Amino acid sequence: MKLDYNLTTTDMKTINKSLFSINPIFKIVLPVLFLAFSTTMLQAQCPPGQAEYTVTDTGTYYAAEALECIIDGSQETDCADEVLGAPDGGATGDIKTIGDVQRFRMDGDSFAGSFVTIYFDKYEDPLEVEIATSTDDVNYTVEATITDADIVDDGTLGLIYQFTTTVDFEYIRITHNGNNDGKKYKLDAIQSDYVNSTTTCEIDSDGDNVADLADEDDDNDGLLDVDECSVELNFQPLCATWGYVYNQNILGEPAQHYVEYEGPNPGDDHYPANIFECSNTSEVVFHQDDITEFSFGQVLPAGTVILLIGEGYDPALNPTGNGGGTPMQVYVSMGSTDPNGDAQSNCCDAGVGYQNAIVGGQSTLVLDAPESGFTETIVLPIAADHLQFLAYDGSHGNWQEVQLQSTTQYVYSPDLSTCDTDGDGLIDSLDLDSDGDGCFDVDEGYNISDPGTDYDTDDDGLFGVGVPSVDPVTGRVIGAPYNTGNTLNTAVKDNTVSTACIPPTIAASDDSFTVSAIDTTLGGTTLSVFENDDANGTTPATDFLIDDNISISNDGGLTGVTINTDGTINIPPGSTAGIYNVVYQICLTADNTVCTTATATINVDPESDGDGISDQDEIAGSTNENDPCDPTQAPGYNLYSEINPIWSAADCDGDGVSNIDEHNNGTDPYSDCDFNIADITLAVTSLSDCDG
C-alpha cells in the first residue's frame, strides 16, 4: 500500500522513503507531506503497529514583510527596501528616537530554540534596543534588551547580535529603548536559523519500534531498503546536456569574473562553463560571494551519484585532486533559483540577489567543503535538475569538472510502489521473498556477497536467529554487514532460485591407493580423497566446501588409521602388511548434516627406500629396493614417502638439492631444472642444460 508524498530537504542525509501497509481485505492510501527529517526515539506510546517519528524541518528564514517602520518618529518605507531578505549591505535610515519601532513578518514560523541574527549597518553608543517576538503580531515576548556592548563586530558577518528564542515566533519587533534619545543605529537584515520538530505515530511494519519513514530496513532481513528497491537508469553525460543560468554575487551584481559566454573556453579559469567541458583539464575559479547556477539539462533522481573533479585530477596518479581552494558550498534544486526564470546566461536582474532563494530553502545543500579542489562524491538526496555553487569565504574556490559517476547507475526509487518484483501486492522492502521463488532475500543476497555464510540460520527470512536487535535510530539489524549492494537486482529479483536455497549435495567416490605402497615400518600418508569427490557441484571438492568434521567410519582392520581435514589418510607406523578397505565420511561445510561415505583401498607393504614401490615389486621388476632413485621417475611423480630417511637424503634428479629440501621448498625432486640455487648442498651430477 502506497504512501504518496512530496519531499523538500536541506539535510544531505535525508532518506527518500515511502510507507506501505498491507491488509488482506482492503488497501489504505495515506498521503503525507513532510520536510527534511531526523529521527528521535521518544517515550510516549503509539498504537500497535506504529512507532514514534520526529519530523525536523531545518532552514533559514529572513524578514519577508515590513509591518511597521517608525524612524525618527515618522512612518518610513525603507525598512521594506533595505531589511527584507538576506544581508546585502543595504540599511535603513538612522533610527535615533526613543520609541522608534520596526515590526517584521518572517518567511515562516520558527519554533522556540531558533537562532536569530540581527544585522546592523552601524550604531552609536550608549545604545539600548529591545527585541521581542510573537506568533500573532499582538502578544509579544521580550527576548532581549541589548546595549551597544552586546553588538559584536564579526569578521565575516559584520555588526551582529545573536540570540536563541525562548518561544515560537513568526513576527519580530525591534524598539529604540532607554534614555539614549539621539543615539542612532541602522538595520540591514534579520535572520532566523530554525529547527522545527514535530513528533507523530507512524506505521512500523517490522515492529522494531523504528517507524518505516526512518527505518532503513523495513522488514529486518539484513538488506537495505535502498538496495531492495533500486532501478537501473541510463543518463546522458552532463557535458552534453548542461545549461548556463546565471553568474553573479550575493548582491545581484556581476560575479568577479563575469563573462557573457555560453560555452567552455579551455585554458581560461574565469569561464564557469569549463566545469562541463568533458575533458577534466581546465580549472574553474569561483570568488568570494559569487553564485553560479547551472542546469543539468536532465532530471537526476534522488540517489544519483555525481562527482566534483578536483583541481589537478589524474585518475591514476592523483585521483583525489590537489585541494587548496577556499571554502565553498554546493546546492541542488528542482527548478532554477533565478526568480525571472531566464533560460540563458545572465548575471543580474535589476539587482536581485539569489542567495536568499538558495540558502533559504529552495535549494538543498549537498556539500559544504571547508577546502575546495578535492574530488568529491555526492549522492543526491532529492531529485534535481539544477546545481548552484556559492563561494562564501575567501577567494579562489576551484574544481575542474562536474560529471556523473557513471552514465548507467542503479538508483534507489523513492516511490517504493514501483518495486514489487513478484506482483504480490507487497513491496520489495517489506517482502521477505521479493521474486516469489521460494528463497528468502536474505539467503539470495548474501549468497553473492558472502558465499557459504548462512545469515538466517532459523530460516524465517529475518537476519540472524529469532527477533533481530536493531539500531534505535536507523532500524538496521545489529550485526548485519549490509554489504549486498546492487547484487540484489540480479540475485534476489531474477525469479531464479539461488544456490543458497538449492538443497545441498555431496558425492564421494571410492579411491584406490594400491599403485604405491605405504611402508609397514614407517607408515605414511596417502594423497587426498577429495580429488574425485563432489561438494555442491564442485569437483574436486575443496577444503572450504568440506566440513572439518571428517572421519573414518570403518578402518577395515587397519588399526589406528586416521583422516586429515585436507582428505589425506594417515597409516600408523608398524602396521601389518595387507590391502585394506577403509571407509571414510565427509560432510558439507554449508550444512554438516549432509554427509556421504566412500571407500579408500590402501596397500600396506614393506617399502624400504621410500620411492612408493613395495620391496617385492622392486625385486620382481629387477630394481633396487634400497635405492630411492631406482627406477627413474618422470618429473611430477608424487607417490614417494617424504618421511623415509633413505628417500629424504637422496638427490634423485642430480641437481644438488636433496629430495626432502625440494619437497619442503616446493620444487620437484624428479626435475633437475626445478630447484632453488640457495638450496644446493650436494654435488651436482646432472648434465642437463636448463637454460638452453
C-alpha positions as CSV (number, residue, x, y, z in Angstrom):
1,M,0.0,0.0,0.0
2,K,1.4,3.3,-1.1
3,L,2.2,6.4,0.9
4,D,2.4,9.3,-1.6
5,Y,4.4,12.3,-0.6
6,N,6.4,15.3,-1.7
7,L,9.8,15.9,-0.1
8,T,11.8,19.1,0.3
9,T,15.0,19.0,2.4
10,T,18.2,20.8,3.3
11,D,19.6,17.7,5.0
12,M,22.0,15.8,2.8
13,K,21.4,12.6,4.8
14,T,17.6,12.6,4.2
15,I,16.4,9.2,3.1
16,N,13.6,9.4,0.5
17,K,11.2,6.8,1.6
18,S,7.5,6.0,1.3
19,L,5.3,3.8,3.5
20,F,3.2,0.8,2.8
21,S,0.8,-1.3,4.9
22,I,-0.7,-4.5,3.5
23,N,-4.3,-5.5,4.5
24,P,-5.7,-8.7,3.1
25,I,-9.2,-7.1,2.7
26,F,-8.6,-3.5,1.7
27,K,-5.8,-1.1,0.7
28,I,-5.1,2.1,2.6
29,V,-3.6,5.0,0.8
30,L,-2.1,7.6,3.2
31,P,-0.9,10.9,1.7
32,V,1.8,12.6,3.7
33,L,3.6,15.8,3.2
34,F,6.8,16.3,5.2
35,L,10.1,18.2,5.2
36,A,13.6,17.1,6.0
37,F,13.6,14.8,9.0
38,S,15.8,13.3,11.6
39,T,14.7,10.5,13.9
40,T,14.4,10.7,17.7
41,M,13.0,7.9,19.8
42,L,10.7,9.3,22.5
43,Q,8.9,7.5,25.2
44,A,5.2,8.3,24.5
45,Q,3.1,5.3,23.5
46,C,1.8,4.6,20.0
47,P,-0.8,2.1,18.9
48,P,0.3,-1.4,18.0
49,G,2.0,-1.5,14.6
50,Q,3.2,2.1,14.9
51,A,6.2,3.9,16.3
52,E,7.1,7.5,17.1
53,Y,8.6,9.5,14.4
54,T,10.1,13.0,14.7
55,V,10.0,15.3,11.6
56,T,12.6,18.1,11.9
57,D,12.5,21.0,9.4
58,T,15.7,23.0,9.4
59,G,16.5,26.0,7.4
60,T,16.7,29.8,7.4
61,Y,14.0,32.4,7.4
62,Y,14.5,36.2,6.7
63,A,12.3,39.2,7.3
64,A,9.7,39.0,4.5
65,E,7.4,41.9,5.2
66,A,7.8,45.2,7.0
67,L,4.6,45.8,9.0
68,E,5.7,49.0,10.8
69,C,8.8,51.1,10.3
70,I,8.9,54.2,12.5
71,I,12.2,56.0,12.1
72,D,12.9,59.3,13.9
73,G,9.2,59.4,15.0
74,S,7.8,59.0,11.5
75,Q,6.5,56.1,9.4
76,E,9.0,55.3,6.7
77,T,9.3,52.8,3.8
78,D,13.0,52.0,3.7
79,C,12.6,49.1,6.1
80,A,10.9,47.2,3.3
81,D,13.5,48.3,0.9
82,E,16.6,47.5,3.0
83,V,15.9,44.9,5.7
84,L,13.9,42.3,3.8
85,G,15.8,39.2,2.6
86,A,19.4,38.2,3.2
87,P,22.0,40.7,4.4
88,D,23.2,42.6,1.4
89,G,24.9,45.7,2.8
90,G,21.9,48.0,2.4
91,A,20.5,49.6,5.5
92,T,17.6,51.7,6.9
93,G,17.9,55.3,7.7
94,D,19.0,56.5,11.1
95,I,16.9,55.0,13.9
96,K,17.5,57.5,16.6
97,T,14.3,58.5,18.5
98,I,13.2,56.8,21.7
99,G,10.2,54.7,20.8
100,D,11.1,54.2,17.2
101,V,9.9,50.7,16.3
102,Q,10.2,48.3,13.5
103,R,7.9,45.2,13.1
104,F,8.5,42.4,10.6
105,R,6.9,39.2,9.5
106,M,9.4,36.5,8.8
107,D,9.3,34.0,5.9
108,G,7.7,31.3,8.2
109,D,7.2,30.1,11.7
110,S,10.2,29.4,13.8
111,F,9.9,27.2,16.9
112,A,11.4,28.0,20.3
113,G,15.2,27.4,20.2
114,S,15.7,29.0,16.9
115,F,18.9,31.0,16.4
116,V,18.3,34.6,15.4
117,T,20.8,37.1,14.0
118,I,20.1,40.8,13.8
119,Y,22.4,42.5,11.3
120,F,23.3,46.2,12.0
121,D,24.9,48.5,9.5
122,K,26.1,50.9,12.2
123,Y,25.3,52.0,15.7
124,E,26.3,54.7,18.2
125,D,26.8,54.4,22.0
126,P,25.4,54.4,24.5
127,L,22.5,52.5,22.9
128,E,19.6,50.3,24.2
129,V,17.4,48.2,21.9
130,E,14.5,45.9,22.9
131,I,13.9,42.7,20.8
132,A,10.6,40.9,21.1
133,T,8.9,38.1,19.2
134,S,5.3,37.0,18.6
135,T,3.2,34.3,16.9
136,D,0.3,36.6,16.1
137,D,1.7,40.2,16.0
138,V,-0.4,41.0,19.0
139,N,1.1,39.4,22.1
140,Y,4.9,39.9,22.1
141,T,7.5,38.3,24.3
142,V,10.7,40.3,25.0
143,E,13.6,38.1,24.1
144,A,16.4,40.6,24.9
145,T,17.2,44.1,25.8
146,I,20.6,44.9,24.5
147,T,23.1,47.7,24.6
148,D,25.9,48.7,22.3
149,A,28.2,46.4,24.3
150,D,26.2,43.4,23.2
151,I,26.7,44.0,19.5
152,V,29.6,42.0,18.0
153,D,31.8,43.0,15.1
154,D,32.2,39.7,13.4
155,G,34.9,39.5,10.7
156,T,32.7,37.6,8.3
157,L,29.1,38.7,9.2
158,G,29.7,42.3,10.2
159,L,27.9,44.0,13.1
160,I,25.5,41.5,14.6
161,Y,23.6,40.5,17.7
162,Q,22.6,36.8,18.1
163,F,20.3,35.1,20.5
164,T,18.2,31.9,20.9
165,T,14.5,32.3,21.0
166,T,12.5,31.2,24.1
167,V,9.1,31.0,22.3
168,D,7.8,30.2,18.8
169,F,7.6,33.2,16.6
170,E,6.7,34.5,13.1
171,Y,6.8,38.2,13.9
172,I,9.7,40.2,15.4
173,R,9.7,43.8,16.9
174,I,12.7,46.0,17.4
175,T,12.3,49.1,19.6
176,H,14.7,52.0,20.3
177,N,14.7,52.0,24.1
178,G,16.2,53.6,27.2
179,N,17.4,57.1,27.8
180,N,19.6,57.5,24.8
181,D,17.5,59.8,22.5
182,G,19.5,60.8,19.5
183,K,21.8,57.8,19.6
184,K,21.2,56.0,16.3
185,Y,21.5,52.7,14.6
186,K,20.7,51.2,11.2
187,L,19.3,47.7,10.4
188,D,20.5,45.6,7.5
189,A,18.7,42.2,7.9
190,I,17.0,39.8,10.3
191,Q,17.8,36.0,10.0
192,S,16.3,33.0,11.9
193,D,18.1,29.7,11.6
194,Y,15.2,27.4,12.7
195,V,14.9,23.8,13.8
196,N,11.2,22.9,13.9
197,S,10.3,19.4,15.2
198,T,7.0,17.5,15.3
199,T,6.5,14.0,16.7
200,T,3.8,11.7,15.3
201,C,3.0,8.0,15.4
202,E,3.7,6.3,12.0
203,I,3.5,2.7,10.7
204,D,6.2,0.3,11.9
205,S,6.0,-2.7,9.6
206,D,8.5,-4.9,11.3
207,G,7.6,-4.0,14.9
208,D,11.1,-2.9,15.8
209,N,10.0,0.5,17.3
210,V,11.5,2.4,14.4
211,A,8.9,3.9,12.1
212,D,9.2,2.9,8.4
213,L,9.8,6.5,7.5
214,A,13.1,6.4,9.4
215,D,13.8,2.6,9.2
216,E,16.5,1.7,6.6
217,D,15.5,-1.9,6.8
218,D,11.7,-2.1,6.9
219,D,11.5,-5.9,7.1
220,N,14.6,-6.7,9.2
221,D,16.1,-9.1,6.6
222,G,19.5,-7.5,6.8
223,L,19.1,-5.9,3.4
224,L,18.8,-2.1,3.0
225,D,15.5,-0.9,1.6
226,V,17.5,1.2,-0.9
227,D,19.2,-1.9,-2.2
228,E,15.9,-3.8,-2.4
229,C,14.3,-1.0,-4.4
230,S,16.8,0.4,-6.8
231,V,16.3,0.6,-10.6
232,E,18.8,0.8,-13.5
233,L,18.8,4.2,-15.1
234,N,20.7,5.4,-18.2
235,F,21.8,9.1,-18.3
236,Q,23.3,11.3,-20.9
237,P,26.7,12.8,-20.0
238,L,26.2,16.1,-18.2
239,C,28.6,17.9,-20.6
240,A,26.2,17.1,-23.4
241,T,23.1,18.4,-21.7
242,W,24.2,21.2,-19.3
243,G,22.9,24.8,-19.4
244,Y,24.3,28.1,-18.0
245,V,21.8,30.0,-16.0
246,Y,23.5,32.9,-14.1
247,N,26.8,34.1,-12.6
248,Q,26.6,36.9,-10.0
249,N,27.4,37.8,-6.5
250,I,25.1,37.8,-3.5
251,L,24.1,41.5,-4.2
252,G,22.8,40.6,-7.7
253,E,25.8,42.2,-9.4
254,P,28.1,40.6,-11.9
255,A,30.4,38.0,-10.4
256,Q,34.0,39.0,-10.0
257,H,35.0,37.4,-13.4
258,Y,31.6,37.6,-15.1
259,V,31.7,36.5,-18.7
260,E,28.9,36.6,-21.2
261,Y,29.8,33.3,-22.8
262,E,27.7,30.2,-23.1
263,G,30.3,27.5,-23.7
264,P,33.7,26.4,-22.3
265,N,36.8,28.2,-23.0
266,P,39.7,25.8,-22.2
267,G,42.7,27.4,-20.6
268,D,40.8,30.4,-19.0
269,D,39.7,29.6,-15.5
270,H,37.3,32.5,-15.4
271,Y,34.8,30.7,-17.6
272,P,32.4,28.8,-15.3
273,A,31.2,26.8,-18.3
274,N,34.6,25.0,-18.3
275,I,33.2,22.8,-15.5
276,F,31.2,21.0,-18.2
277,E,33.9,20.7,-20.9
278,C,34.1,16.9,-20.8
279,S,37.9,16.8,-20.5
280,N,38.8,17.4,-16.8
281,T,41.5,19.7,-17.9
282,S,40.5,23.4,-17.2
283,E,40.2,24.6,-13.6
284,V,37.2,26.8,-12.8
285,V,37.8,29.6,-10.2
286,F,35.0,30.9,-8.0
287,H,35.5,34.1,-5.9
288,Q,34.0,35.1,-2.5
289,D,30.3,35.8,-2.6
290,D,30.0,34.6,-6.2
291,I,26.9,32.4,-7.0
292,T,26.8,30.4,-10.2
293,E,23.9,28.2,-11.3
294,F,23.8,25.6,-14.0
295,S,21.1,23.4,-15.4
296,F,21.8,19.7,-15.7
297,G,19.6,19.6,-18.7
298,Q,18.0,16.5,-17.4
299,V,16.3,15.4,-14.2
300,L,18.6,13.4,-11.9
301,P,16.6,11.3,-9.5
302,A,17.4,11.1,-5.8
303,G,20.2,8.6,-5.3
304,T,22.1,9.6,-8.4
305,V,25.8,9.9,-7.8
306,I,27.7,12.8,-9.3
307,L,31.4,13.7,-9.0
308,L,33.1,17.0,-8.5
309,I,36.5,16.5,-10.1
310,G,39.4,18.1,-8.0
311,E,42.0,20.5,-9.3
312,G,44.9,18.6,-10.8
313,Y,42.9,15.4,-11.0
314,D,44.5,12.4,-12.7
315,P,42.7,9.1,-12.4
316,A,45.9,7.1,-12.0
317,L,48.3,9.5,-10.3
318,N,46.1,12.0,-8.4
319,P,42.5,10.8,-8.1
320,T,41.8,13.0,-5.0
321,G,42.9,16.2,-6.6
322,N,45.1,18.8,-5.1
323,G,42.6,20.7,-2.9
324,G,43.9,24.1,-1.9
325,G,40.8,26.0,-2.7
326,T,38.9,28.2,-0.2
327,P,35.5,27.1,1.3
328,M,32.5,26.6,-1.0
329,Q,29.0,25.3,-0.7
330,V,27.2,23.3,-3.4
331,Y,23.4,23.1,-3.7
332,V,20.9,21.3,-6.0
333,S,17.3,22.1,-6.7
334,M,14.4,21.1,-8.8
335,G,13.9,24.2,-11.0
336,S,16.1,27.3,-11.2
337,T,16.6,29.7,-8.3
338,D,16.6,32.6,-10.8
339,P,13.3,34.4,-10.0
340,N,13.0,35.6,-13.6
341,G,13.3,32.1,-14.9
342,D,15.8,33.0,-17.5
343,A,16.8,30.1,-19.7
344,Q,20.1,31.7,-20.7
345,S,23.3,33.1,-19.2
346,N,22.8,36.3,-17.2
347,C,24.4,38.0,-14.2
348,C,22.0,40.3,-12.7
349,D,18.3,41.1,-12.8
350,A,17.8,44.6,-11.5
351,G,20.0,44.0,-8.5
352,V,18.1,40.9,-7.4
353,G,20.4,38.6,-5.4
354,Y,19.7,34.8,-5.4
355,Q,21.4,33.8,-2.2
356,N,18.2,34.0,-0.3
357,A,16.5,31.7,-2.7
358,I,19.3,29.2,-2.4
359,V,20.1,29.1,1.3
360,G,16.6,29.9,2.4
361,G,15.2,26.5,1.5
362,Q,14.6,26.5,-2.3
363,S,17.8,24.6,-2.8
364,T,19.3,21.6,-0.9
365,L,22.8,21.7,0.4
366,V,24.8,18.7,-0.8
367,L,28.3,19.8,0.0
368,D,29.9,22.2,2.5
369,A,33.6,22.0,1.7
370,P,36.0,23.7,4.1
371,E,38.6,23.3,1.3
372,S,37.6,23.1,-2.3
373,G,39.6,21.5,-5.1
374,F,39.4,17.9,-3.9
375,T,37.5,15.3,-5.8
376,E,34.1,14.9,-4.1
377,T,31.4,12.2,-4.4
378,I,27.8,13.5,-3.9
379,V,24.7,11.3,-3.7
380,L,21.7,13.5,-4.5
381,P,19.2,13.4,-1.6
382,I,16.5,14.8,-3.8
383,A,15.6,14.7,-7.5
384,A,17.3,17.8,-9.1
385,D,17.8,19.5,-12.4
386,H,19.9,22.5,-11.3
387,L,23.2,23.0,-9.5
388,Q,24.4,26.0,-7.6
389,F,27.9,27.0,-6.4
390,L,28.3,29.5,-3.6
391,A,31.8,30.8,-2.6
392,Y,31.2,32.0,0.9
393,D,34.6,32.7,2.4
394,G,37.9,33.9,0.9
395,S,38.5,33.6,-2.8
396,H,39.6,31.2,-5.5
397,G,37.4,28.2,-4.7
398,N,38.0,25.7,-7.5
399,W,37.0,22.5,-9.3
400,Q,37.7,21.1,-12.7
401,E,34.6,19.2,-13.8
402,V,31.1,18.1,-12.7
403,Q,30.2,14.7,-14.1
404,L,28.1,11.6,-13.4
405,Q,29.9,8.8,-11.6
406,S,28.5,6.6,-14.4
407,T,26.0,7.2,-17.2
408,T,24.4,3.8,-16.1
409,Q,23.5,3.7,-12.4
410,Y,21.4,1.7,-10.0
411,V,19.3,4.4,-8.3
412,Y,17.1,4.0,-5.3
413,S,13.5,4.6,-6.2
414,P,11.9,6.9,-3.7
415,D,8.4,5.7,-4.9
416,L,8.6,2.2,-3.5
417,S,5.3,1.2,-5.2
418,T,7.4,0.7,-8.3
419,C,9.3,-2.1,-6.5
420,D,7.0,-5.1,-6.3
421,T,9.0,-7.7,-8.3
422,D,6.7,-10.6,-7.9
423,G,3.5,-8.6,-8.2
424,D,2.1,-10.0,-5.0
425,G,1.0,-6.6,-3.6
426,L,3.8,-6.5,-1.1
427,I,6.6,-4.1,-2.0
428,D,10.1,-5.5,-2.1
429,S,11.3,-3.6,1.0
430,L,8.6,-5.4,3.1
431,D,8.6,-8.7,1.1
432,L,11.0,-11.3,2.5
433,D,10.9,-13.1,-0.8
434,S,10.8,-10.3,-3.4
435,D,10.7,-12.5,-6.5
436,G,8.5,-15.2,-5.1
437,D,10.9,-18.0,-5.9
438,G,10.6,-19.6,-2.5
439,C,14.1,-18.5,-1.5
440,F,14.4,-15.7,1.1
441,D,16.0,-12.5,0.0
442,V,18.5,-12.7,2.9
443,D,19.7,-16.0,1.6
444,E,19.9,-15.0,-2.0
445,G,21.5,-11.6,-1.3
446,Y,24.3,-12.8,1.0
447,N,25.0,-15.8,-1.1
448,I,26.5,-13.4,-3.6
449,S,28.4,-11.1,-1.1
450,D,29.4,-13.7,1.5
451,P,29.1,-17.2,-0.2
452,G,28.9,-20.1,2.2
453,T,27.7,-17.9,5.1
454,D,24.2,-18.6,6.5
455,Y,22.8,-15.4,7.9
456,D,19.4,-16.8,8.5
457,T,20.1,-20.0,10.5
458,D,16.5,-20.4,11.7
459,D,15.1,-20.0,8.1
460,D,12.4,-17.4,8.9
461,G,13.6,-14.8,6.4
462,L,14.8,-12.4,9.0
463,F,18.5,-11.8,9.6
464,G,20.1,-13.9,12.4
465,V,18.2,-16.1,14.9
466,G,14.9,-15.1,16.5
467,V,13.8,-11.5,16.8
468,P,16.6,-9.2,15.5
469,S,18.0,-6.4,17.6
470,V,18.1,-3.1,15.7
471,D,19.8,0.3,15.9
472,P,17.1,2.5,17.5
473,V,17.8,5.3,15.1
474,T,18.4,3.7,11.7
475,G,16.4,0.5,12.2
476,R,19.4,-1.5,10.8
477,V,19.8,-5.0,12.3
478,I,22.8,-5.1,14.6
479,G,25.4,-7.4,13.3
480,A,24.2,-7.4,9.7
481,P,27.0,-6.5,7.3
482,Y,24.7,-4.7,4.8
483,N,27.2,-5.4,2.0
484,T,25.0,-6.8,-0.7
485,G,24.6,-3.6,-2.7
486,N,23.0,-3.8,-6.1
487,T,23.7,-7.6,-6.4
488,L,20.1,-7.8,-5.2
489,N,18.9,-6.7,-8.6
490,T,20.3,-9.8,-10.2
491,A,20.5,-12.3,-7.3
492,V,17.2,-11.6,-5.5
493,K,14.9,-10.4,-8.2
494,D,15.7,-12.7,-11.1
495,N,12.9,-15.2,-10.2
496,T,15.6,-17.9,-10.2
497,V,16.2,-19.9,-7.0
498,S,19.7,-19.1,-5.8
499,T,22.2,-21.8,-5.0
500,A,21.7,-20.7,-1.4
501,C,18.3,-22.4,-1.4
502,I,19.1,-25.4,-3.6
503,P,19.3,-28.5,-1.4
504,P,23.0,-29.1,-0.8
505,T,24.5,-32.2,-2.4
506,I,27.7,-34.2,-1.7
507,A,29.0,-37.2,-3.5
508,A,32.1,-39.2,-2.6
509,S,33.8,-41.7,-4.9
510,D,35.9,-44.7,-4.0
511,D,39.7,-44.3,-4.1
512,S,42.4,-46.8,-4.8
513,F,45.9,-46.3,-3.4
514,T,47.3,-49.6,-4.4
515,V,49.6,-48.5,-7.2
516,S,52.0,-47.4,-4.5
517,A,52.7,-48.9,-1.1
518,I,52.8,-47.5,2.4
519,D,55.7,-48.9,4.3
520,T,54.8,-51.3,7.2
521,T,57.6,-49.9,9.4
522,L,57.4,-46.2,8.9
523,G,53.7,-45.8,7.9
524,G,52.8,-42.8,5.8
525,T,50.1,-40.7,4.2
526,T,48.0,-41.1,1.1
527,L,47.0,-38.5,-1.4
528,S,43.7,-36.7,-0.8
529,V,40.4,-38.5,-1.2
530,F,38.8,-35.2,-2.2
531,E,40.3,-35.3,-5.7
532,N,37.3,-37.3,-7.1
533,D,34.6,-36.2,-4.6
534,D,31.9,-33.6,-5.3
535,A,30.5,-30.9,-3.0
536,N,27.6,-28.8,-4.3
537,G,28.7,-29.4,-7.9
538,T,32.4,-28.7,-7.3
539,T,34.9,-31.4,-8.2
540,P,37.5,-31.9,-6.8
541,A,35.8,-30.9,-3.5
542,T,37.8,-28.2,-1.7
543,D,38.7,-27.9,2.0
544,F,36.4,-24.9,2.1
545,L,33.3,-26.9,1.0
546,I,34.0,-30.0,3.1
547,D,33.4,-29.6,6.8
548,D,36.4,-30.2,9.1
549,N,34.4,-32.9,11.0
550,I,35.6,-35.6,8.6
551,S,36.0,-39.1,10.0
552,I,36.9,-42.8,9.5
553,S,33.6,-44.8,9.8
554,N,35.2,-48.2,9.3
555,D,39.0,-48.9,9.5
556,G,38.8,-52.2,7.5
557,G,41.1,-53.8,10.0
558,L,43.8,-51.1,9.6
559,T,44.2,-50.2,13.3
560,G,45.0,-46.6,14.1
561,V,44.2,-45.2,10.6
562,T,43.0,-41.5,10.7
563,I,42.0,-38.9,8.1
564,N,43.0,-35.3,7.9
565,T,40.9,-32.2,7.1
566,D,42.6,-32.0,3.7
567,G,41.4,-35.5,2.8
568,T,44.7,-37.3,3.2
569,I,44.7,-40.6,5.2
570,N,47.4,-41.4,7.8
571,I,48.7,-45.0,8.2
572,P,50.4,-45.5,11.5
573,P,54.0,-47.0,11.8
574,G,54.2,-50.7,12.5
575,S,51.1,-51.6,10.5
576,T,50.6,-55.1,9.3
577,A,51.1,-55.7,5.5
578,G,48.0,-56.1,3.5
579,I,45.3,-54.5,1.3
580,Y,42.8,-52.6,3.4
581,N,39.4,-51.1,2.5
582,V,39.0,-48.1,4.7
583,V,35.6,-46.3,4.8
584,Y,35.6,-42.5,5.4
585,Q,32.8,-40.0,5.8
586,I,32.7,-36.4,4.6
587,C,30.0,-33.6,5.2
588,L,29.3,-30.2,3.7
589,T,30.6,-27.1,5.4
590,A,27.3,-25.3,4.4
591,D,25.2,-28.0,6.1
592,N,27.2,-30.5,8.1
593,T,24.1,-32.8,8.3
594,V,24.5,-33.6,4.6
595,C,27.1,-36.4,4.5
596,T,28.2,-39.3,2.5
597,T,30.8,-42.2,2.6
598,A,33.2,-43.8,0.3
599,T,36.0,-46.5,0.4
600,A,39.7,-45.9,0.1
601,T,41.7,-49.1,-0.8
602,I,45.2,-48.8,0.7
603,N,48.2,-51.0,0.1
604,V,50.4,-51.5,3.1
605,D,53.7,-53.4,2.4
606,P,57.4,-53.3,3.3
607,E,58.8,-50.5,1.2
608,S,62.4,-49.9,2.3
609,D,63.6,-46.9,0.1
610,G,60.5,-44.6,0.2
611,D,60.0,-44.4,-3.5
612,G,56.4,-45.7,-3.2
613,I,57.1,-49.1,-4.8
614,S,56.9,-52.1,-2.5
615,D,60.1,-54.2,-2.0
616,Q,58.5,-57.3,-3.5
617,D,57.5,-55.3,-6.6
618,E,61.0,-53.9,-7.0
619,I,62.6,-57.3,-6.7
620,A,60.1,-58.7,-9.2
621,G,60.9,-55.8,-11.5
622,S,64.7,-56.1,-11.1
623,T,65.1,-52.6,-9.5
624,N,66.9,-51.9,-6.2
625,E,64.5,-51.9,-3.2
626,N,67.1,-49.9,-1.3
627,D,67.7,-47.2,-3.9
628,P,65.0,-44.5,-3.8
629,C,66.0,-43.3,-7.3
630,D,65.6,-46.7,-8.9
631,P,63.6,-46.9,-11.0
632,T,63.9,-43.4,-12.6
633,Q,60.7,-41.5,-12.4
634,A,59.3,-38.8,-14.6
635,P,59.0,-35.1,-13.4
636,G,55.8,-34.7,-11.3
637,Y,56.0,-38.1,-9.7
638,N,54.4,-37.8,-6.2
639,L,53.9,-41.3,-4.8
640,Y,57.1,-41.1,-2.7
641,S,57.2,-41.1,1.2
642,E,58.9,-38.0,2.4
643,I,59.2,-39.4,6.0
644,N,61.5,-42.2,4.7
645,P,65.1,-41.2,5.7
646,I,66.6,-43.0,2.7
647,W,64.4,-41.1,0.2
648,S,64.8,-37.8,2.0
649,A,68.7,-37.9,1.9
650,A,68.9,-38.8,-1.8
651,D,69.0,-36.5,-4.8
652,C,67.1,-38.3,-7.5
653,D,67.4,-35.6,-10.2
654,G,71.1,-34.8,-9.6
655,D,70.6,-31.0,-9.2
656,G,72.5,-30.8,-5.9
657,V,69.3,-30.4,-3.8
658,S,68.2,-33.2,-1.5
659,N,64.8,-34.8,-2.1
660,I,63.5,-33.6,1.2
661,D,64.6,-30.0,0.6
662,E,62.9,-30.0,-2.7
663,H,59.7,-31.4,-1.2
664,N,59.7,-28.8,1.6
665,N,60.5,-25.9,-0.6
666,G,58.0,-26.7,-3.4
667,T,60.4,-27.7,-6.2
668,D,60.3,-31.1,-8.0
669,P,62.6,-33.8,-6.6
670,Y,62.4,-35.5,-10.1
671,S,63.2,-32.5,-12.3
672,D,66.8,-31.4,-12.5
673,C,65.9,-28.0,-13.8
674,D,63.5,-27.1,-11.0
675,F,65.4,-26.1,-7.9
676,N,66.5,-23.1,-5.8
677,I,70.2,-22.3,-6.1
678,A,70.3,-21.4,-2.4
679,D,69.1,-25.0,-1.6
680,I,72.1,-26.7,-3.2
681,T,74.0,-28.7,-0.5
682,L,75.1,-31.8,-2.5
683,A,77.3,-32.5,-5.5
684,V,75.6,-31.6,-8.8
685,T,75.6,-34.7,-11.0
686,S,73.0,-33.7,-13.6
687,L,74.4,-32.7,-17.1
688,S,71.2,-31.0,-18.3
689,D,71.3,-27.6,-20.0
690,C,68.4,-25.9,-18.2
691,D,68.5,-22.6,-19.9
692,G,69.1,-23.7,-23.5
